[in-house]
Amino acid sequence: KNQVEQSPQSLIILEGKNCTLQCNYTVSPFSNLRWYKQDTGRGPVSLTIMTFSENTKSNGRYTATLDADTKQSSLHITASQLSDSASYICVVSARTIREYGNKLVFGAGTILRVKS
Amino acid sequence: NAGVTQTPKFRVLKTGQSMTLLCAQDMNHEYMYWYRQDPGMGLRLIHYSVGEGTTAKGEVPDGYNVSRLKKQNFLLGLESAAPSQTSVYFCASRGSLNTEAFFGQGTRLTVV
């Protein structure tokens, strides 16, 4: 059972447009949620991190939201650029100290392609 | 500051061969992890370490071994490679349980 589900699997948008990526999770007990950007052939790089009490967090043109009650998060990208083309991965951290050193559960990612 | 460095970046192995992947971090991090990434799936944890001299199994440990003899290095070994181990391998490290994990650039391994 995949505890972190992302949608859509892939997305193509025109440069300058906005888009929103979704993440639903069932990981419990919840510790925090991160969004990572992974360029082709590179390792993931953190964009934002949110704990249980945070509803929204921004990093430049990236804005992440979190609804801990419904266990949903979204990543909104404003005024997209060609360099935004990448895979965006939702990662949920479980508060299980004894298991996996504070287990990180990865979604499969959303592949975003920005066209000119 | 190099961050997390993985070597090699690419490797092709024949079935049954062995190899070691090296992960080195220069941030004095306690926690280090090895993941594999396969198409359409999230990263899956192979093994991890919570400090020098310690290792533990993750979700998919079979066919792999690890060692953490020095705090800055985390080695992943394949004793007898199988085609099912064809994947991209990522190493990550972080200083504490609630801080950001930093990833290496990945090692693309093909077993034929």
Contacts between the chains, C-beta under 8 A, distances in Angstrom:
chain1	res1	chain2	res2	distance
A	2	B	42	7.4
A	4	B	42	6.6
A	31	B	98	7.2
A	32	B	98	6.8
A	34	B	100	7.5
A	41	B	105	7.6
A	41	B	106	7.0
A	42	B	105	5.6
A	42	B	106	7.0
A	43	B	4	7.4
A	43	B	90	5.5
A	43	B	92	7.7
A	43	B	103	3.2
A	43	B	104	5.3
A	43	B	105	5.2
A	43	B	106	5.5
A	44	B	43	7.8
A	44	B	90	7.6
A	44	B	103	5.0
A	45	B	103	7.3
A	46	B	100	4.8
A	46	B	101	7.4
A	49	B	100	6.6
A	89	B	42	7.1
A	89	B	43	7.7
A	93	B	98	7.8
A	97	B	97	7.0
A	100	B	45	6.0
A	100	B	48	6.2
A	100	B	56	7.7
A	100	B	58	6.0
A	100	B	59	7.7
A	101	B	31	5.4
A	101	B	33	7.6
A	101	B	48	5.2
A	101	B	49	8.0
A	101	B	50	5.0
A	101	B	56	7.4
A	101	B	97	7.0
A	102	B	31	8.0
A	102	B	97	3.9
A	102	B	98	7.5
A	103	B	45	7.6
A	104	B	33	7.9
A	104	B	45	7.4
A	104	B	101	6.8
A	105	B	42	7.3
A	106	B	35	7.8
A	106	B	42	3.3
A	106	B	43	4.2
A	106	B	44	7.6
A	107	B	42	5.3
A	108	B	40	5.9
A	108	B	41	5.6
A	108	B	42	5.0
A	109	B	42	7.1
